[in-house]
Amino acid sequence: MTINNISGVNSVKGCSGIEKSAQTVKLPEQDTITLSSEAKAMGEVYAISEELRAVPDIRMDKVEAAIQKLKDPDYINQTVINNVADKIVDMLGV
């Protein structure tokens, strides 16, 4: 294949009439974002869920206190038994 009549790129002509533009206006170089109330609420939920992940599932201080109470022979008496029985009945809705 032969391509004929290819000439070089003409230099840019007629550029002498270019004038400098007026003073440029500088805009602040600070970007901003706006969050919707839904996005803010989701962020709060995320932050709270992250805090809850840090809390252990088992509160060892409560477990230790219960163990100490159960070791005390005077702790389990008729009053404690009645209170526990009442709570069980209430939970079962009987």
C-alpha positions in Angstrom: 0.0 0.0 0.0 1.3 3.4 -1.0 0.2 6.7 0.5 0.9 9.7 -1.7 0.9 13.5 -1.0 1.6 13.4 2.7 3.0 16.7 3.9 4.4 17.7 7.2 2.4 19.4 9.9 2.1 23.1 9.3 3.4 25.3 12.1 0.8 27.2 14.0 0.3 30.5 12.2 -1.5 33.6 13.3 -0.8 33.2 17.1 0.5 36.7 17.4 -3.0 38.1 18.2 -3.4 36.2 21.5 -4.0 38.4 24.5 -3.5 37.6 28.1 -6.8 37.0 29.9 -8.0 39.1 32.8 -6.9 38.4 36.4 -7.7 34.9 37.5 -9.8 34.4 40.5 -8.4 31.9 43.1 -10.9 29.7 44.7 -10.4 28.3 48.2 -8.3 25.2 48.1 -10.5 23.5 50.7 -12.8 20.7 49.7 -16.1 20.2 51.6 -18.6 17.4 51.9 -22.1 17.4 53.2 -23.6 14.2 54.8 -27.3 13.5 54.8 -29.0 12.9 58.2 -29.3 9.2 57.2 -25.5 8.9 56.6 -24.9 10.6 60.0 -27.2 8.2 61.7 -25.5 5.2 60.0 -22.1 6.6 61.2 -23.4 6.8 64.8 -24.7 3.2 64.6 -21.4 2.0 63.2 -19.5 3.8 66.0 -21.7 2.4 68.7 -21.4 -1.1 67.2 -17.6 -0.8 67.2 -17.7 0.2 70.9 -19.9 -2.8 71.7 -17.5 -5.2 69.9 -14.9 -4.1 72.4 -17.0 -5.1 75.4 -16.6 -8.7 76.4 -19.7 -11.0 76.1 -19.2 -12.3 79.6 -18.8 -9.9 82.4 -16.3 -11.6 84.6 -16.9 -9.3 87.5 -20.6 -10.4 87.7 -19.5 -14.1 87.4 -17.0 -13.8 90.2 -19.6 -12.0 92.4 -22.1 -14.8 91.8 -19.5 -17.5 92.5 -18.6 -15.8 95.8 -22.3 -15.6 96.8 -22.8 -19.3 96.0 -19.8 -20.3 98.1 -21.4 -18.6 101.1 -23.6 -21.2 102.8 -25.8 -18.6 104.3 -26.6 -17.0 100.9 -29.0 -19.7 99.8 -31.9 -19.5 102.1 -35.7 -19.7 101.7 -36.0 -16.1 100.8 -33.5 -16.4 97.9 -35.2 -19.6 96.8 -38.6 -17.9 96.7 -37.3 -14.9 94.8 -35.7 -17.2 92.2 -38.9 -19.2 91.9 -41.0 -16.0 91.4 -38.6 -14.8 88.7 -38.8 -18.1 86.8 -42.6 -18.1 87.0 -42.7 -14.4 85.7 -40.4 -15.3 82.8 -42.5 -18.2 81.8 -45.7 -16.1 82.1 -47.4 -18.6 84.3 
